[in-house]
Amino acid sequence: MKTVLITGCSSGFGLEIASYFLQRDWQVIATMRTPRSDLLPDSPRLRILPLDVTSDTSIAAAIAEAGPIDVLVNNAGIGALAAVEAQPMAQVREIFDTNTLGSIAMTQAVIPQMRQRGAGVIVNVTSSVTLRSLPLLAVYTASKAAVNAFTESVALELASVGVQARLVLPGRAPQTRFAENARPRMEGAIPDAYGALAAEVFSNFQDHSQITHASDVAEAVWRAATEAGAPMRIAAGEDAVEWMRSASA
Ligand SMILES: NC(=O)c1ccc[n+]([C@@H]2O[C@H](COP(=O)([O-])OP(=O)(O)OC[C@H]3O[C@@H](n4cnc5c(N)ncnc54)[C@H](OP(=O)(O)O)[C@@H]3O)[C@@H](O)[C@H]2O)c1
């Protein structure tokens, strides 16, 4: 029986990915900053471990406790809609620390065991905003584009030791806790000069004709984890698929 470890399982995509793999008889290690046992169904195949991807100590403890891992899903992430000039550097660092360095640190932590077994898959969840830029998301986009570049390069070195790395690029998913979790970071983030631009962005966000659902992301992660010939980049969600098609046209 194979084992998947997923970061950021307390809500949204991470929770759905954990549930999707559990339903398909995998052993699931659902990690959360604040572990909760009431979010996923009880199962002898489920373990919930504490993990903050910005802490080396927390990563080392989780990896030691987890044991052998066949698939790592770097899903934990944070964002903020903000004008760059109003975004404190502490926040810029926090976003990169979580999204970019967190994914790199977790990848580093699992490589030795995967290399020794000559098998394993690392799936990094980034975003369709790296395919088509949106205003007021420069720092978030940069943090995710760096993970795209990291993944595509590290995949080349890991292939030589039998390990794969893949990307899943979700579109906009208003049903997760992403926007709500971002809100405290957005205080004072839109100076008056960008008010009209922000109003336009927020108005476009009201259009729910093409959005991404957590189930789209779980399916894409499943493909990335289990399909031998899966592409390096898998778009997840109707909007992301459309953006990827137009980006490559
Ligand atoms: N929603 C979208 O529109 C969208 C679109 C494209 C890509 N994405 C990406 O998809 C991923 C999941 O987002 P989501 O929409 O499911 O948002 P979400 O509901 O806010 O989930 C994010 C998860 O990441 C966790 N997290 C945050 N900081 C962490 C840290 N330092 N260590 C460990 N876990 C941490 C959160 O845990 P806490 O509960 O402890 O905060 C939460 O479980 C993110 O990487 C996001 O950038 C989202």
The ligand as a MOL file (V3000), in Angstrom:
LIG
                    3D

  0  0  0     0  0            999 V3000
M  V30 BEGIN CTAB
M  V30 COUNTS 48 52 0 0 0
M  V30 BEGIN ATOM
M  V30 1 N -7.8360 29.0740 -3.7610 0
M  V30 2 C -7.2820 29.4850 -4.8880 0
M  V30 3 O -7.8740 30.2890 -5.6160 0
M  V30 4 C -5.9380 28.9180 -5.3320 0
M  V30 5 C -5.6340 28.9970 -6.6870 0
M  V30 6 C -4.4220 28.4810 -7.1380 0
M  V30 7 C -3.5360 27.9230 -6.2400 0
M  V30 8 N -3.8460 27.8750 -4.9090 0 CHG=1
M  V30 9 C -2.8570 27.2520 -4.0170 0
M  V30 10 O -3.3980 26.0380 -3.5390 0
M  V30 11 C -2.8700 25.7320 -2.2540 0
M  V30 12 C -4.0090 25.4540 -1.2950 0
M  V30 13 O -4.8100 26.6100 -1.1930 0
M  V30 14 P -6.3490 26.5760 -0.7710 0
M  V30 15 O -7.1030 27.3130 -1.8080 0
M  V30 16 O -6.7680 25.2050 -0.3900 0 CHG=-1
M  V30 17 O -6.2880 27.5580 0.5220 0
M  V30 18 P -6.5830 27.3070 2.0800 0
M  V30 19 O -7.9530 26.7500 2.2670 0
M  V30 20 O -6.2300 28.6160 2.7220 0
M  V30 21 O -5.5140 26.1950 2.4910 0
M  V30 22 C -4.1630 26.4830 2.6540 0
M  V30 23 C -3.5590 25.4970 3.6240 0
M  V30 24 O -2.1700 25.8180 3.7960 0
M  V30 25 C -1.9040 25.7850 5.1830 0
M  V30 26 N -0.7230 26.5720 5.5580 0
M  V30 27 C -0.5230 27.9040 5.4800 0
M  V30 28 N 0.6930 28.2120 5.9600 0
M  V30 29 C 1.2770 27.0400 6.3370 0
M  V30 30 C 2.5230 26.6870 6.9080 0
M  V30 31 N 3.4500 27.6210 7.2230 0
M  V30 32 N 2.7840 25.3770 7.1580 0
M  V30 33 C 1.8640 24.4320 6.8680 0
M  V30 34 N 0.6590 24.6960 6.3570 0
M  V30 35 C 0.3730 25.9910 6.0920 0
M  V30 36 C -3.1660 26.3050 5.8370 0
M  V30 37 O -3.1640 25.9470 7.1950 0
M  V30 38 P -3.7830 26.8390 8.3870 0
M  V30 39 O -5.2090 26.3990 8.4790 0
M  V30 40 O -2.9580 26.4560 9.5630 0
M  V30 41 O -3.6270 28.2790 7.9730 0
M  V30 42 C -4.2040 25.5620 5.0140 0
M  V30 43 O -4.3430 24.2360 5.4800 0
M  V30 44 C -2.0040 26.9280 -1.8650 0
M  V30 45 O -0.6550 26.6200 -2.1450 0
M  V30 46 C -2.4870 28.0460 -2.7780 0
M  V30 47 O -1.4770 28.9900 -3.0410 0
M  V30 48 C -5.0400 28.3570 -4.4330 0
M  V30 END ATOM
M  V30 BEGIN BOND
M  V30 1 1 1 2
M  V30 2 2 2 3
M  V30 3 1 2 4
M  V30 4 1 4 5
M  V30 5 2 4 48
M  V30 6 2 5 6
M  V30 7 1 6 7
M  V30 8 2 7 8
M  V30 9 1 8 9
M  V30 10 1 8 48
M  V30 11 1 9 10
M  V30 12 1 9 46
M  V30 13 1 10 11
M  V30 14 1 11 12
M  V30 15 1 11 44
M  V30 16 1 12 13
M  V30 17 1 13 14
M  V30 18 2 14 15
M  V30 19 1 14 16
M  V30 20 1 14 17
M  V30 21 1 17 18
M  V30 22 2 18 19
M  V30 23 1 18 20
M  V30 24 1 18 21
M  V30 25 1 21 22
M  V30 26 1 22 23
M  V30 27 1 23 24
M  V30 28 1 23 42
M  V30 29 1 24 25
M  V30 30 1 25 26
M  V30 31 1 25 36
M  V30 32 1 26 27
M  V30 33 1 26 35
M  V30 34 2 27 28
M  V30 35 1 28 29
M  V30 36 1 29 30
M  V30 37 2 29 35
M  V30 38 1 30 31
M  V30 39 2 30 32
M  V30 40 1 32 33
M  V30 41 2 33 34
M  V30 42 1 34 35
M  V30 43 1 36 37
M  V30 44 1 36 42
M  V30 45 1 37 38
M  V30 46 2 38 39
M  V30 47 1 38 40
M  V30 48 1 38 41
M  V30 49 1 42 43
M  V30 50 1 44 45
M  V30 51 1 44 46
M  V30 52 1 46 47
M  V30 END BOND
M  V30 END CTAB
M  END
